[in-house]
Amino acid sequence: MTLSPHSSWAKSPRHFNPFQTEPFKVIERELNVRVIDKYMVFMPNDEKVVVEKFVLYSFWNAKDEEMEFVAEVCPPVDTNSNLGK
């Protein structure tokens, strides 16, 4: 995924995945992540961060440049359907 500079679309509302975990790995620049009430910043050299199912989270780009990261959905389900059905 690529996030535009100062993107805020992913910050609100926080959300959770009811059926899967979601690992994130930063490719370029940095990714801001809020998991429950803990704020973190991840860089390309950091390990993947894994958000477990039913955990509230959000992510965004707070910088002036685009950033890139990989997000996985494990196990893969149709995230566009009603509750993965």
Jmol script that loads the backbone (N, CA, C; Angstrom):
load data "model"
ATOM      1  N   MET A   1       0.847  -1.171   0.000  1.00  0.00           N
ATOM      2  CA  MET A   1       0.000   0.000   0.000  1.00  0.00           C
ATOM      3  C   MET A   1       0.892   1.233   0.000  1.00  0.00           C
ATOM      4  N   THR A   2       0.370   2.301  -0.540  1.00  0.00           N
ATOM      5  CA  THR A   2       1.030   3.601  -0.502  1.00  0.00           C
ATOM      6  C   THR A   2       0.082   4.575   0.182  1.00  0.00           C
ATOM      7  N   LEU A   3       0.616   5.304   1.162  1.00  0.00           N
ATOM      8  CA  LEU A   3      -0.186   6.321   1.840  1.00  0.00           C
ATOM      9  C   LEU A   3       0.325   7.696   1.445  1.00  0.00           C
ATOM     10  N   SER A   4      -0.572   8.565   1.088  1.00  0.00           N
ATOM     11  CA  SER A   4      -0.230   9.939   0.731  1.00  0.00           C
ATOM     12  C   SER A   4       0.309  10.689   1.942  1.00  0.00           C
ATOM     13  N   PRO A   5       1.031  11.779   1.692  1.00  0.00           N
ATOM     14  CA  PRO A   5       1.507  12.598   2.822  1.00  0.00           C
ATOM     15  C   PRO A   5       0.342  13.045   3.707  1.00  0.00           C
ATOM     16  N   HIS A   6       0.568  12.972   4.981  1.00  0.00           N
ATOM     17  CA  HIS A   6      -0.420  13.397   5.992  1.00  0.00           C
ATOM     18  C   HIS A   6      -1.778  12.729   5.822  1.00  0.00           C
ATOM     19  N   SER A   7      -1.774  11.494   5.378  1.00  0.00           N
ATOM     20  CA  SER A   7      -3.048  10.789   5.213  1.00  0.00           C
ATOM     21  C   SER A   7      -3.697  10.585   6.563  1.00  0.00           C
ATOM     22  N   SER A   8      -4.986  10.782   6.604  1.00  0.00           N
ATOM     23  CA  SER A   8      -5.701  10.596   7.865  1.00  0.00           C
ATOM     24  C   SER A   8      -6.909   9.690   7.700  1.00  0.00           C
ATOM     25  N   TRP A   9      -7.154   9.194   6.487  1.00  0.00           N
ATOM     26  CA  TRP A   9      -8.338   8.374   6.239  1.00  0.00           C
ATOM     27  C   TRP A   9      -8.330   7.105   7.075  1.00  0.00           C
ATOM     28  N   ALA A  10      -7.169   6.590   7.416  1.00  0.00           N
ATOM     29  CA  ALA A  10      -7.117   5.335   8.165  1.00  0.00           C
ATOM     30  C   ALA A  10      -7.161   5.552   9.675  1.00  0.00           C
ATOM     31  N   LYS A  11      -7.075   6.796  10.143  1.00  0.00           N
ATOM     32  CA  LYS A  11      -7.044   7.041  11.581  1.00  0.00           C
ATOM     33  C   LYS A  11      -8.400   6.927  12.233  1.00  0.00           C
ATOM     34  N   SER A  12      -9.442   7.279  11.535  1.00  0.00           N
ATOM     35  CA  SER A  12     -10.734   7.357  12.178  1.00  0.00           C
ATOM     36  C   SER A  12     -11.800   6.803  11.246  1.00  0.00           C
ATOM     37  N   PRO A  13     -12.665   5.964  11.662  1.00  0.00           N
ATOM     38  CA  PRO A  13     -12.659   5.381  12.998  1.00  0.00           C
ATOM     39  C   PRO A  13     -11.672   4.222  13.088  1.00  0.00           C
ATOM     40  N   ARG A  14     -11.257   3.967  14.304  1.00  0.00           N
ATOM     41  CA  ARG A  14     -10.442   2.770  14.507  1.00  0.00           C
ATOM     42  C   ARG A  14     -11.303   1.576  14.164  1.00  0.00           C
ATOM     43  N   HIS A  15     -10.665   0.491  13.812  1.00  0.00           N
ATOM     44  CA  HIS A  15     -11.418  -0.689  13.409  1.00  0.00           C
ATOM     45  C   HIS A  15     -10.702  -1.950  13.892  1.00  0.00           C
ATOM     46  N   PHE A  16     -11.340  -3.086  13.714  1.00  0.00           N
ATOM     47  CA  PHE A  16     -10.710  -4.364  14.032  1.00  0.00           C
ATOM     48  C   PHE A  16     -11.133  -5.372  12.988  1.00  0.00           C
ATOM     49  N   ASN A  17     -10.359  -6.426  12.892  1.00  0.00           N
ATOM     50  CA  ASN A  17     -10.670  -7.518  11.976  1.00  0.00           C
ATOM     51  C   ASN A  17     -11.241  -8.671  12.794  1.00  0.00           C
ATOM     52  N   PRO A  18     -12.462  -9.093  12.541  1.00  0.00           N
ATOM     53  CA  PRO A  18     -13.073 -10.151  13.349  1.00  0.00           C
ATOM     54  C   PRO A  18     -12.612 -11.556  12.986  1.00  0.00           C
ATOM     55  N   PHE A  19     -12.001 -11.735  11.824  1.00  0.00           N
ATOM     56  CA  PHE A  19     -11.674 -13.088  11.377  1.00  0.00           C
ATOM     57  C   PHE A  19     -10.204 -13.326  11.109  1.00  0.00           C
ATOM     58  N   GLN A  20      -9.361 -12.304  11.155  1.00  0.00           N
ATOM     59  CA  GLN A  20      -7.975 -12.504  10.780  1.00  0.00           C
ATOM     60  C   GLN A  20      -7.038 -11.537  11.495  1.00  0.00           C
ATOM     61  N   THR A  21      -5.758 -11.894  11.477  1.00  0.00           N
ATOM     62  CA  THR A  21      -4.715 -10.988  11.944  1.00  0.00           C
ATOM     63  C   THR A  21      -4.256 -10.160  10.753  1.00  0.00           C
ATOM     64  N   GLU A  22      -3.553  -9.066  11.039  1.00  0.00           N
ATOM     65  CA  GLU A  22      -3.047  -8.221   9.962  1.00  0.00           C
ATOM     66  C   GLU A  22      -1.615  -7.786  10.269  1.00  0.00           C
ATOM     67  N   PRO A  23      -0.653  -8.471   9.671  1.00  0.00           N
ATOM     68  CA  PRO A  23       0.745  -8.042   9.821  1.00  0.00           C
ATOM     69  C   PRO A  23       1.059  -6.869   8.895  1.00  0.00           C
ATOM     70  N   PHE A  24       1.873  -5.921   9.383  1.00  0.00           N
ATOM     71  CA  PHE A  24       2.339  -4.786   8.604  1.00  0.00           C
ATOM     72  C   PHE A  24       3.857  -4.832   8.526  1.00  0.00           C
ATOM     73  N   LYS A  25       4.413  -4.493   7.380  1.00  0.00           N
ATOM     74  CA  LYS A  25       5.862  -4.359   7.203  1.00  0.00           C
ATOM     75  C   LYS A  25       6.113  -3.099   6.381  1.00  0.00           C
ATOM     76  N   VAL A  26       6.880  -2.169   6.944  1.00  0.00           N
ATOM     77  CA  VAL A  26       7.173  -0.908   6.268  1.00  0.00           C
ATOM     78  C   VAL A  26       8.250  -1.144   5.211  1.00  0.00           C
ATOM     79  N   ILE A  27       8.008  -0.628   4.017  1.00  0.00           N
ATOM     80  CA  ILE A  27       8.959  -0.729   2.922  1.00  0.00           C
ATOM     81  C   ILE A  27       9.769   0.562   2.794  1.00  0.00           C
ATOM     82  N   GLU A  28       9.071   1.704   2.875  1.00  0.00           N
ATOM     83  CA  GLU A  28       9.728   2.992   2.698  1.00  0.00           C
ATOM     84  C   GLU A  28       9.107   4.033   3.619  1.00  0.00           C
ATOM     85  N   ARG A  29       9.957   4.801   4.267  1.00  0.00           N
ATOM     86  CA  ARG A  29       9.596   5.867   5.195  1.00  0.00           C
ATOM     87  C   ARG A  29       9.134   5.299   6.542  1.00  0.00           C
ATOM     88  N   GLU A  30       8.019   5.789   7.091  1.00  0.00           N
ATOM     89  CA  GLU A  30       7.562   5.296   8.395  1.00  0.00           C
ATOM     90  C   GLU A  30       6.044   5.238   8.439  1.00  0.00           C
ATOM     91  N   LEU A  31       5.544   4.338   9.284  1.00  0.00           N
ATOM     92  CA  LEU A  31       4.110   4.118   9.432  1.00  0.00           C
ATOM     93  C   LEU A  31       3.731   4.351  10.882  1.00  0.00           C
ATOM     94  N   ASN A  32       2.753   5.209  11.108  1.00  0.00           N
ATOM     95  CA  ASN A  32       2.216   5.430  12.446  1.00  0.00           C
ATOM     96  C   ASN A  32       1.079   4.446  12.664  1.00  0.00           C
ATOM     97  N   VAL A  33       1.093   3.797  13.816  1.00  0.00           N
ATOM     98  CA  VAL A  33       0.082   2.799  14.142  1.00  0.00           C
ATOM     99  C   VAL A  33      -0.407   3.039  15.561  1.00  0.00           C
ATOM    100  N   ARG A  34      -1.708   2.954  15.726  1.00  0.00           N
ATOM    101  CA  ARG A  34      -2.303   2.989  17.063  1.00  0.00           C
ATOM    102  C   ARG A  34      -2.979   1.643  17.264  1.00  0.00           C
ATOM    103  N   VAL A  35      -2.544   0.909  18.286  1.00  0.00           N
ATOM    104  CA  VAL A  35      -3.143  -0.376  18.645  1.00  0.00           C
ATOM    105  C   VAL A  35      -3.711  -0.205  20.046  1.00  0.00           C
ATOM    106  N   ILE A  36      -5.027  -0.344  20.147  1.00  0.00           N
ATOM    107  CA  ILE A  36      -5.781  -0.022  21.360  1.00  0.00           C
ATOM    108  C   ILE A  36      -5.449   1.429  21.697  1.00  0.00           C
ATOM    109  N   ASP A  37      -4.712   1.716  22.757  1.00  0.00           N
ATOM    110  CA  ASP A  37      -4.347   3.091  23.083  1.00  0.00           C
ATOM    111  C   ASP A  37      -2.840   3.317  23.062  1.00  0.00           C
ATOM    112  N   LYS A  38      -2.109   2.452  22.396  1.00  0.00           N
ATOM    113  CA  LYS A  38      -0.655   2.575  22.301  1.00  0.00           C
ATOM    114  C   LYS A  38      -0.283   3.075  20.903  1.00  0.00           C
ATOM    115  N   TYR A  39       0.496   4.167  20.855  1.00  0.00           N
ATOM    116  CA  TYR A  39       0.963   4.726  19.593  1.00  0.00           C
ATOM    117  C   TYR A  39       2.368   4.213  19.306  1.00  0.00           C
ATOM    118  N   MET A  40       2.608   3.822  18.048  1.00  0.00           N
ATOM    119  CA  MET A  40       3.916   3.321  17.647  1.00  0.00           C
ATOM    120  C   MET A  40       4.268   3.875  16.279  1.00  0.00           C
ATOM    121  N   VAL A  41       5.556   3.947  15.989  1.00  0.00           N
ATOM    122  CA  VAL A  41       6.045   4.337  14.676  1.00  0.00           C
ATOM    123  C   VAL A  41       6.978   3.232  14.200  1.00  0.00           C
ATOM    124  N   PHE A  42       6.719   2.728  12.988  1.00  0.00           N
ATOM    125  CA  PHE A  42       7.513   1.637  12.437  1.00  0.00           C
ATOM    126  C   PHE A  42       8.291   2.112  11.225  1.00  0.00           C
ATOM    127  N   MET A  43       9.538   1.640  11.143  1.00  0.00           N
ATOM    128  CA  MET A  43      10.469   2.003  10.081  1.00  0.00           C
ATOM    129  C   MET A  43      10.792   0.761   9.252  1.00  0.00           C
ATOM    130  N   PRO A  44      11.417   0.950   8.076  1.00  0.00           N
ATOM    131  CA  PRO A  44      11.731  -0.194   7.219  1.00  0.00           C
ATOM    132  C   PRO A  44      12.583  -1.286   7.874  1.00  0.00           C
ATOM    133  N   ASN A  45      13.453  -0.947   8.771  1.00  0.00           N
ATOM    134  CA  ASN A  45      14.314  -1.963   9.406  1.00  0.00           C
ATOM    135  C   ASN A  45      13.639  -2.689  10.563  1.00  0.00           C
ATOM    136  N   ASP A  46      12.450  -2.266  10.947  1.00  0.00           N
ATOM    137  CA  ASP A  46      11.737  -2.902  12.055  1.00  0.00           C
ATOM    138  C   ASP A  46      11.121  -4.225  11.619  1.00  0.00           C
ATOM    139  N   GLU A  47      10.895  -5.083  12.580  1.00  0.00           N
ATOM    140  CA  GLU A  47      10.185  -6.332  12.333  1.00  0.00           C
ATOM    141  C   GLU A  47       8.740  -6.027  11.963  1.00  0.00           C
ATOM    142  N   LYS A  48       8.060  -7.009  11.410  1.00  0.00           N
ATOM    143  CA  LYS A  48       6.628  -6.858  11.149  1.00  0.00           C
ATOM    144  C   LYS A  48       5.904  -6.625  12.465  1.00  0.00           C
ATOM    145  N   VAL A  49       4.872  -5.809  12.404  1.00  0.00           N
ATOM    146  CA  VAL A  49       3.971  -5.675  13.541  1.00  0.00           C
ATOM    147  C   VAL A  49       2.715  -6.450  13.169  1.00  0.00           C
ATOM    148  N   VAL A  50       2.218  -7.236  14.102  1.00  0.00           N
ATOM    149  CA  VAL A  50       1.034  -8.044  13.839  1.00  0.00           C
ATOM    150  C   VAL A  50      -0.089  -7.579  14.750  1.00  0.00           C
ATOM    151  N   VAL A  51      -1.202  -7.183  14.135  1.00  0.00           N
ATOM    152  CA  VAL A  51      -2.392  -6.805  14.887  1.00  0.00           C
ATOM    153  C   VAL A  51      -3.306  -8.025  14.910  1.00  0.00           C
ATOM    154  N   GLU A  52      -3.617  -8.491  16.094  1.00  0.00           N
ATOM    155  CA  GLU A  52      -4.452  -9.682  16.259  1.00  0.00           C
ATOM    156  C   GLU A  52      -5.923  -9.354  15.992  1.00  0.00           C
ATOM    157  N   LYS A  53      -6.709 -10.379  15.716  1.00  0.00           N
ATOM    158  CA  LYS A  53      -8.131 -10.161  15.484  1.00  0.00           C
ATOM    159  C   LYS A  53      -8.795  -9.630  16.749  1.00  0.00           C
ATOM    160  N   PHE A  54      -9.835  -8.853  16.579  1.00  0.00           N
ATOM    161  CA  PHE A  54     -10.624  -8.210  17.635  1.00  0.00           C
ATOM    162  C   PHE A  54      -9.855  -7.147  18.413  1.00  0.00           C
ATOM    163  N   VAL A  55      -8.725  -6.663  17.889  1.00  0.00           N
ATOM    164  CA  VAL A  55      -7.951  -5.598  18.529  1.00  0.00           C
ATOM    165  C   VAL A  55      -8.156  -4.317  17.720  1.00  0.00           C
ATOM    166  N   LEU A  56      -8.609  -3.253  18.388  1.00  0.00           N
ATOM    167  CA  LEU A  56      -8.818  -1.972  17.713  1.00  0.00           C
ATOM    168  C   LEU A  56      -7.486  -1.380  17.274  1.00  0.00           C
ATOM    169  N   TYR A  57      -7.438  -0.913  16.021  1.00  0.00           N
ATOM    170  CA  TYR A  57      -6.212  -0.296  15.520  1.00  0.00           C
ATOM    171  C   TYR A  57      -6.525   0.684  14.402  1.00  0.00           C
ATOM    172  N   SER A  58      -5.525   1.498  14.096  1.00  0.00           N
ATOM    173  CA  SER A  58      -5.566   2.401  12.955  1.00  0.00           C
ATOM    174  C   SER A  58      -4.132   2.667  12.527  1.00  0.00           C
ATOM    175  N   PHE A  59      -3.952   3.188  11.320  1.00  0.00           N
ATOM    176  CA  PHE A  59      -2.615   3.511  10.834  1.00  0.00           C
ATOM    177  C   PHE A  59      -2.698   4.727   9.932  1.00  0.00           C
ATOM    178  N   TRP A  60      -1.574   5.459   9.811  1.00  0.00           N
ATOM    179  CA  TRP A  60      -1.557   6.662   9.003  1.00  0.00           C
ATOM    180  C   TRP A  60      -0.123   7.084   8.700  1.00  0.00           C
ATOM    181  N   ASN A  61      -0.003   8.041   7.786  1.00  0.00           N
ATOM    182  CA  ASN A  61       1.270   8.629   7.409  1.00  0.00           C
ATOM    183  C   ASN A  61       1.289  10.059   7.922  1.00  0.00           C
ATOM    184  N   ALA A  62       2.167  10.357   8.846  1.00  0.00           N
ATOM    185  CA  ALA A  62       2.236  11.693   9.436  1.00  0.00           C
ATOM    186  C   ALA A  62       3.267  12.595   8.754  1.00  0.00           C
ATOM    187  N   LYS A  63       3.966  12.081   7.765  1.00  0.00           N
ATOM    188  CA  LYS A  63       5.068  12.817   7.138  1.00  0.00           C
ATOM    189  C   LYS A  63       4.645  13.559   5.874  1.00  0.00           C
ATOM    190  N   ASP A  64       5.588  14.315   5.305  1.00  0.00           N
ATOM    191  CA  ASP A  64       5.359  15.125   4.109  1.00  0.00           C
ATOM    192  C   ASP A  64       5.580  14.361   2.807  1.00  0.00           C
ATOM    193  N   GLU A  65       5.951  13.097   2.874  1.00  0.00           N
ATOM    194  CA  GLU A  65       6.203  12.300   1.687  1.00  0.00           C
ATOM    195  C   GLU A  65       5.350  11.038   1.717  1.00  0.00           C
ATOM    196  N   GLU A  66       5.081  10.470   0.537  1.00  0.00           N
ATOM    197  CA  GLU A  66       4.385   9.186   0.478  1.00  0.00           C
ATOM    198  C   GLU A  66       5.192   8.130   1.218  1.00  0.00           C
ATOM    199  N   MET A  67       4.500   7.162   1.758  1.00  0.00           N
ATOM    200  CA  MET A  67       5.185   6.028   2.385  1.00  0.00           C
ATOM    201  C   MET A  67       4.575   4.752   1.846  1.00  0.00           C
ATOM    202  N   GLU A  68       5.353   3.659   1.913  1.00  0.00           N
ATOM    203  CA  GLU A  68       4.886   2.373   1.415  1.00  0.00           C
ATOM    204  C   GLU A  68       5.015   1.312   2.498  1.00  0.00           C
ATOM    205  N   PHE A  69       4.030   0.423   2.528  1.00  0.00           N
ATOM    206  CA  PHE A  69       4.082  -0.705   3.440  1.00  0.00           C
ATOM    207  C   PHE A  69       3.288  -1.861   2.857  1.00  0.00           C
ATOM    208  N   VAL A  70       3.525  -3.026   3.409  1.00  0.00           N
ATOM    209  CA  VAL A  70       2.791  -4.228   3.017  1.00  0.00           C
ATOM    210  C   VAL A  70       1.894  -4.600   4.183  1.00  0.00           C
ATOM    211  N   ALA A  71       0.637  -4.860   3.890  1.00  0.00           N
ATOM    212  CA  ALA A  71      -0.315  -5.343   4.889  1.00  0.00           C
ATOM    213  C   ALA A  71      -0.859  -6.677   4.385  1.00  0.00           C
ATOM    214  N   GLU A  72      -0.833  -7.670   5.246  1.00  0.00           N
ATOM    215  CA  GLU A  72      -1.366  -8.985   4.899  1.00  0.00           C
ATOM    216  C   GLU A  72      -2.651  -9.215   5.680  1.00  0.00           C
ATOM    217  N   VAL A  73      -3.525 -10.010   5.150  1.00  0.00           N
ATOM    218  CA  VAL A  73      -4.740 -10.415   5.863  1.00  0.00           C
ATOM    219  C   VAL A  73      -4.649 -11.929   6.013  1.00  0.00           C
ATOM    220  N   CYS A  74      -4.533 -12.395   7.270  1.00  0.00           N
ATOM    221  CA  CYS A  74      -4.284 -13.817   7.541  1.00  0.00           C
ATOM    222  C   CYS A  74      -5.343 -14.399   8.476  1.00  0.00           C
ATOM    223  N   PRO A  75      -6.100 -15.382   8.079  1.00  0.00           N
ATOM    224  CA  PRO A  75      -6.153 -15.963   6.743  1.00  0.00           C
ATOM    225  C   PRO A  75      -6.884 -15.020   5.797  1.00  0.00           C
ATOM    226  N   PRO A  76      -6.608 -15.145   4.497  1.00  0.00           N
ATOM    227  CA  PRO A  76      -7.262 -14.248   3.546  1.00  0.00           C
ATOM    228  C   PRO A  76      -8.763 -14.505   3.494  1.00  0.00           C
ATOM    229  N   VAL A  77      -9.525 -13.435   3.571  1.00  0.00           N
ATOM    230  CA  VAL A  77     -10.977 -13.498   3.422  1.00  0.00           C
ATOM    231  C   VAL A  77     -11.392 -12.297   2.581  1.00  0.00           C
ATOM    232  N   ASP A  78     -12.611 -12.307   2.121  1.00  0.00           N
ATOM    233  CA  ASP A  78     -13.139 -11.188   1.349  1.00  0.00           C
ATOM    234  C   ASP A  78     -13.462 -10.063   2.321  1.00  0.00           C
ATOM    235  N   THR A  79     -12.580  -9.072   2.398  1.00  0.00           N
ATOM    236  CA  THR A  79     -12.775  -7.971   3.352  1.00  0.00           C
ATOM    237  C   THR A  79     -13.798  -6.960   2.878  1.00  0.00           C
ATOM    238  N   ASN A  80     -14.294  -7.102   1.644  1.00  0.00           N
ATOM    239  CA  ASN A  80     -15.307  -6.184   1.131  1.00  0.00           C
ATOM    240  C   ASN A  80     -16.728  -6.689   1.372  1.00  0.00           C
ATOM    241  N   SER A  81     -16.859  -7.906   1.839  1.00  0.00           N
ATOM    242  CA  SER A  81     -18.199  -8.449   2.059  1.00  0.00           C
ATOM    243  C   SER A  81     -18.640  -8.200   3.510  1.00  0.00           C
ATOM    244  N   ASN A  82     -19.858  -8.537   3.796  1.00  0.00           N
ATOM    245  CA  ASN A  82     -20.423  -8.354   5.114  1.00  0.00           C
ATOM    246  C   ASN A  82     -19.830  -9.369   6.091  1.00  0.00           C
ATOM    247  N   LEU A  83     -18.932  -8.913   6.958  1.00  0.00           N
ATOM    248  CA  LEU A  83     -18.309  -9.749   7.984  1.00  0.00           C
ATOM    249  C   LEU A  83     -17.607 -10.981   7.414  1.00  0.00           C
ATOM    250  N   GLY A  84     -17.053 -10.848   6.222  1.00  0.00           N
ATOM    251  CA  GLY A  84     -16.247 -11.924   5.646  1.00  0.00           C
ATOM    252  C   GLY A  84     -17.043 -13.109   5.156  1.00  0.00           C
ATOM    253  N   LYS A  85     -18.385 -13.015   5.103  1.00  0.00           N
ATOM    254  CA  LYS A  85     -19.210 -14.151   4.672  1.00  0.00           C
ATOM    255  C   LYS A  85     -19.263 -14.231   3.171  1.00  0.00           C
TER     256      LYS A  85
END
end "model"
wireframe off; spacefill off
backbone 0.3
color backbone group
